[in-house]
Amino acid sequence: MEITDKIIKSHKFPIYFNKLKKIYEEEQKLRQEFYNKITPSDKAEFINGQIIMHSSAKNKHLLVSNFLSKILHFYVDDFDLGQVYVEKALISLQRNDYEPDLCFFKKEKSEKFTNETLLFPAPDLVVEILSKSTEKNDRGIKFVDYAFNRIPEYWIIDPDKETVEQYILWEKKYELFNKTTNGIIVCKQIDNLKLPARAVFDAKENQEFLKTIIKK
């Protein structure tokens, strides 16, 4: 039985309803204040009624982000597949707002964006790069919420273990499709993109793979 069914059937339903309504209204007010306060220099998220401010990233995190963004930007732009954003795109879902490390929107979505777009819809691919401060949310609320909002593909990258976990939405939940350090990643949302996992972690491998794309 769903939680909502239990609440509706309870004799305390009016009490629960009024309490939840008050909490929701207060949360929406705080969410609007969050939109009004954030600046382009902030890396901030709104999660379950709380504003989460992120600190600067370590070099290994930045390198992985840079390596992957080079590949995705070049490939997506070259084949005119849509739009790739790094960090600063605020993804506004039903309840929460996130700034993923990388995200990709297919062309049919990205063509609707304007120069003034600030709040973006659910992407087609989201990538989060783990750190000690973010891993709990990346594997917790984000994992559940991205699936709930039907984001079809989610990558979790561990720069310490040098692994890429690729999750695919199956019905309403993510299923692990691939976890690799040295293998090939076949992106489901970016047409025909097949990249070696090492190109995400190693500068030389990254350059070699970029050369193969250029030749095509």
C-alpha positions as CSV (number, residue, x, y, z in Angstrom):
1,M,0.0,0.0,0.0
2,E,1.3,3.5,-0.9
3,I,2.0,5.9,1.9
4,T,-0.6,8.3,0.5
5,D,-3.2,5.6,0.7
6,K,-2.5,5.0,4.3
7,I,-2.7,8.7,5.0
8,I,-6.0,9.1,3.2
9,K,-7.5,6.2,5.1
10,S,-6.3,7.5,8.4
11,H,-8.7,9.3,10.8
12,K,-5.9,11.9,11.1
13,F,-5.9,12.7,7.4
14,P,-6.9,16.4,7.9
15,I,-4.1,16.9,10.4
16,Y,-1.5,15.3,8.1
17,F,-2.8,17.2,5.1
18,N,-2.6,20.6,6.8
19,K,0.9,19.8,8.2
20,L,2.2,18.6,4.8
21,K,0.6,21.6,3.0
22,K,2.4,24.0,5.4
23,I,5.7,22.3,4.9
24,Y,5.3,22.3,1.2
25,E,4.4,25.9,1.0
26,E,7.4,26.9,3.2
27,E,9.7,24.8,1.0
28,Q,8.4,26.4,-2.2
29,K,9.0,29.8,-0.7
30,L,12.6,28.8,0.2
31,R,13.1,27.4,-3.3
32,Q,12.0,30.7,-4.9
33,E,14.5,32.5,-2.6
34,F,17.2,30.1,-3.7
35,Y,16.5,31.0,-7.4
36,N,16.7,34.7,-6.5
37,K,19.9,34.5,-4.6
38,I,22.1,32.2,-6.6
39,T,24.7,33.8,-8.9
40,P,26.7,32.5,-11.9
41,S,29.7,32.0,-9.6
42,D,27.8,29.7,-7.2
43,K,27.7,25.9,-7.4
44,A,24.5,25.3,-5.4
45,E,21.7,22.8,-5.3
46,F,18.2,22.7,-3.7
47,I,17.6,19.3,-2.2
48,N,14.6,18.3,-0.1
49,G,14.1,21.9,1.2
50,Q,17.7,22.6,1.9
51,I,20.2,24.8,0.0
52,I,23.5,22.8,-0.6
53,M,26.6,24.9,-1.4
54,H,29.5,23.0,-2.9
55,S,33.2,23.7,-2.3
56,S,35.9,23.8,-4.9
57,A,36.8,20.5,-6.5
58,K,40.1,18.7,-6.3
59,N,42.4,18.5,-9.3
60,K,41.6,14.8,-10.0
61,H,37.9,15.7,-10.2
62,L,38.6,18.6,-12.5
63,L,40.8,16.5,-14.8
64,V,38.1,13.8,-15.2
65,S,35.5,16.5,-15.9
66,N,37.8,18.1,-18.5
67,F,38.6,14.8,-20.2
68,L,35.0,13.7,-20.5
69,S,33.7,17.1,-21.5
70,K,36.2,17.3,-24.4
71,I,34.9,14.1,-25.8
72,L,31.3,14.8,-25.3
73,H,31.5,18.4,-26.6
74,F,33.4,17.5,-29.7
75,Y,31.3,14.5,-30.6
76,V,27.9,16.1,-29.9
77,D,28.9,19.3,-31.7
78,D,30.4,17.5,-34.7
79,F,27.3,15.4,-35.3
80,D,24.9,18.2,-34.2
81,L,23.2,15.9,-31.7
82,G,22.2,18.5,-29.0
83,Q,23.9,20.3,-26.2
84,V,26.4,19.4,-23.4
85,Y,26.8,21.4,-20.3
86,V,29.5,21.2,-17.6
87,E,28.5,21.9,-14.0
88,K,26.6,25.2,-14.3
89,A,23.3,24.0,-15.7
90,L,20.6,24.0,-13.0
91,I,18.4,21.0,-13.6
92,S,14.9,21.8,-12.1
93,L,13.0,18.6,-11.4
94,Q,9.6,18.2,-9.6
95,R,10.9,18.9,-6.1
96,N,14.7,19.5,-6.3
97,D,17.2,21.4,-8.3
98,Y,20.6,19.9,-9.2
99,E,23.8,21.0,-10.9
100,P,25.3,17.8,-12.3
101,D,28.9,17.7,-13.2
102,L,28.0,17.0,-16.8
103,C,24.7,16.6,-18.6
104,F,23.5,16.1,-22.2
105,F,20.3,17.2,-23.9
106,K,19.2,15.8,-27.2
107,K,18.6,18.2,-30.0
108,E,14.8,18.2,-29.7
109,K,15.1,19.4,-26.1
110,S,18.1,21.8,-26.5
111,E,16.5,23.6,-29.5
112,K,13.9,25.0,-27.1
113,F,16.4,26.7,-24.9
114,T,16.9,30.4,-25.2
115,N,19.7,32.7,-24.1
116,E,17.7,33.5,-21.0
117,T,17.0,29.9,-20.0
118,L,18.0,29.4,-16.3
119,L,16.1,26.4,-15.2
120,F,16.6,23.3,-17.4
121,P,14.4,20.2,-17.7
122,A,15.5,16.7,-17.1
123,P,18.5,15.8,-19.4
124,D,18.9,12.7,-21.4
125,L,22.2,11.9,-19.8
126,V,23.6,12.9,-16.4
127,V,27.1,12.4,-15.1
128,E,28.2,12.8,-11.5
129,I,31.9,12.6,-10.5
130,L,32.3,11.4,-7.0
131,S,34.0,13.2,-4.1
132,K,33.8,12.5,-0.4
133,S,31.3,15.4,0.1
134,T,29.0,14.4,-2.7
135,E,29.0,10.6,-2.9
136,K,26.2,10.2,-0.4
137,N,23.8,12.3,-2.5
138,D,25.2,11.0,-5.9
139,R,24.4,7.4,-4.8
140,G,21.4,8.4,-2.7
141,I,18.8,11.1,-3.4
142,K,20.1,11.9,-6.9
143,F,20.1,8.2,-7.9
144,V,16.5,7.9,-6.9
145,D,15.3,11.3,-8.0
146,Y,17.0,11.1,-11.5
147,A,15.2,7.8,-12.0
148,F,11.9,9.1,-10.7
149,N,12.1,12.0,-13.2
150,R,12.8,9.5,-15.9
151,I,16.4,10.6,-16.9
152,P,17.2,7.6,-19.1
153,E,20.9,7.3,-18.4
154,Y,23.1,8.1,-15.4
155,W,26.9,7.7,-15.1
156,I,28.7,7.7,-11.8
157,I,32.5,8.2,-12.1
158,D,34.9,7.4,-9.3
159,P,38.2,9.3,-9.9
160,D,39.9,7.5,-7.1
161,K,39.1,4.0,-8.3
162,E,39.0,5.1,-11.9
163,T,35.8,3.4,-12.6
164,V,32.7,4.4,-14.7
165,E,29.3,3.0,-13.6
166,Q,26.7,3.3,-16.4
167,Y,23.1,3.0,-15.2
168,I,20.1,2.7,-17.6
169,L,16.5,3.4,-16.6
170,W,14.6,0.2,-16.7
171,E,10.9,0.8,-16.0
172,K,11.1,3.1,-13.0
173,K,14.6,2.2,-11.6
174,Y,18.2,2.3,-12.7
175,E,19.9,-1.0,-13.6
176,L,23.7,-1.2,-13.7
177,F,24.5,-1.7,-17.4
178,N,28.2,-1.5,-17.3
179,K,31.0,-0.9,-14.7
180,T,34.4,-0.6,-16.1
181,T,38.0,0.7,-15.7
182,N,39.6,-0.5,-18.9
183,G,36.6,-1.5,-21.1
184,I,34.4,0.3,-23.6
185,I,31.4,2.5,-22.7
186,V,28.6,2.5,-25.2
187,C,26.5,5.5,-24.5
188,K,22.8,4.8,-25.1
189,Q,21.7,8.5,-25.4
190,I,24.4,9.9,-27.6
191,D,24.1,8.1,-31.0
192,N,27.0,5.7,-31.8
193,L,29.3,7.1,-29.1
194,K,31.7,4.3,-27.9
195,L,34.6,5.5,-25.8
196,P,37.3,3.7,-23.8
197,A,37.0,4.2,-20.1
198,R,40.7,5.1,-19.9
199,A,40.0,8.2,-22.0
200,V,38.1,9.6,-19.1
201,F,41.1,9.2,-16.7
202,D,44.3,9.4,-18.7
203,A,45.5,12.4,-20.7
204,K,47.3,10.4,-23.4
205,E,44.4,8.0,-23.9
206,N,42.1,11.0,-24.1
207,Q,44.1,12.6,-26.8
208,E,44.4,9.3,-28.8
209,F,40.6,8.8,-28.7
210,L,39.9,12.4,-29.7
211,K,42.2,11.8,-32.8
212,T,40.0,8.8,-33.8
213,I,36.9,11.0,-33.6
214,I,38.5,13.7,-35.7
215,K,39.5,11.2,-38.4
216,K,35.8,10.2,-38.8
